[in-house]
């Protein structure tokens, strides 16, 4: 089911290409998903005006590929043949120029790969090519500037000390301040959050996953595994809390009349809808009336 046949490309709302529609629609007919009785899948659109676009795209012929681009693998054997502190881009270009490929395969150095090489050569000049290869294949959020700031601290500390102190690197920024601020709200039971807070926690979580990944490959230099696991668990609890807080604030703005009630429990917040809140008020009122009648009767 297509929710839409258009997408935002960063500038305008554009229609999906025929190949994109075919690729998405093809998931409905994957072999073995529907059993022997229904060997094919069915595709539809959520909105009626998108249906002609879908039909036209599926009926269009498939254009043959002119070539197949492949990316260079980050091989340590090739890195060992290059000078010790060669730029990262040299490694990729080496693959491109010494490899023997046949049509339709071609090596391609993408813009993203060039940006990664530029980042590593700028913030990690003291690293060897093998160290840079490790970072190239690591689960780094390259499009998340806050995460890259912490990665830069990791690299600088590794170059200076050959060890990476997790807490010290996080204290240099505001990553732990964000986490501790949410934990204070959790302790006091105040449901306060914002998209900025949620984004900060997500960046912190990505960094902790990266640190644990590096620890598995170099436990001596990335030795703070226990701290990383502990912080990761705390961050996940804070993320869950922040998501609830954002949902709470949105619901309270959208609901007419009295807002949704909440009560504090040991492990967080238990949510009560309006009906339950009104029911509780009626119970308390009935109890108050009963108590007042009993007191009047005792006189």
Residue, then its C-alpha position, 0 to 999 in steps of 0.5 A: x500500500x503506497x501512502x504517497x507517490x511523492x517525496x520531499x528531496x530537500x528542496x521540493x516535493x517530487x514524484x517517485x521515479x518509475x524505478x523507485x515505484x517498481x522497487x517498492x511495489x516489488x516487495x509485495x510480490x516477493x517469492x514465497x511470501x504468499x504461499x502457493x495459492x497466491x503466487x503474486x502480490x497486490x499493490x494499491x495506493x492510499x489516495x485515489x489520485x495516486x493510483x494512475x501514477x502507480x499503474x503507469x509506473x508499473x506498466x513502464x518498461x525496465x530500463x537496462x543498467x548502463x553500468x554497475x558502480x562498486x565501492x572500494x573495500x578498505x583492505x589492510x593489505x593495500x594500506x600496508x603498501x602505502x606510506x604510514x601517514x598517507x591521506x585517507x583518499x589515497x587509499x580509495x584512489x589506489x583501489x580505483x587505479x590498480x583494480x582490474x574491472x570489466x564492464x559493466x562494473x566501475x569503481x566509484x568514489x562517492x561524495x560521502x566517501x570523500x567527506x569522510x576522508x576529509x574529516x579523518x584527515x582533519x581531526x585524526x592526522x596522527x592516525x595510521x591508515x589502518x586506524x582510519x580504515x577502522x573508523x571508516x567502517x565503524x558505525x559512525x553517524x556521519x550526518x549527525x554533527x553532535x556525534x562527529x564532535x565527540x568522534x573528533x574528541x575520541x580521535x584526538x585523545x587516541x592520538x595523544x594517549x593511545x587510549x580513549x576515556x569515555x566519560x572524560x570525552x563526554x564531559x568536554x561537551x554537553x552530552x552528559x548534561x543532557x542525560x543528567x537533566x532528563x534524569x533529574x526530571x524523571x526523579x522529580x516526576x515532571x514530564x518535560x521534554x523537547x525535540x532538542x533534548x530527544x535529539x541530544x539523547x539520540x546522538x549520545x546513544x549513537x556515540x555509546x554504540x560506537x564506543x562499544x563497537x570499537x571496544x570489541x576490536x581494540x579493548x585496550x585502547x577503548x577500555x571503558x566498556x562497563x561505563x559505556x554499557x551503563x550509560x547506554x542503559x541510562x540513555x535508553x531509559x531517558x529516551x523512553x521517558x522523553x518520548x512519553x513526555x513529548x506524547x504527553x505534551x502533544x496530547x494535552x494540547x490537542x485534548x479539549x477541556x481538562x488535560x489528561x491526568x498522570x500519577x507517579x509510580x516507582x518506575x516512571x509515569x502511569x498515564x490515565x485518560x480523561x474517562x478514568x480521571x473523571x471516574x476517579x473524581x466521581x469516586x472521591x466525591x461519592x466518598x466525601x459525600x458518604x463521609x459527610x453523611x456519616x459525620x452528620x448522623x453521628x451528631 
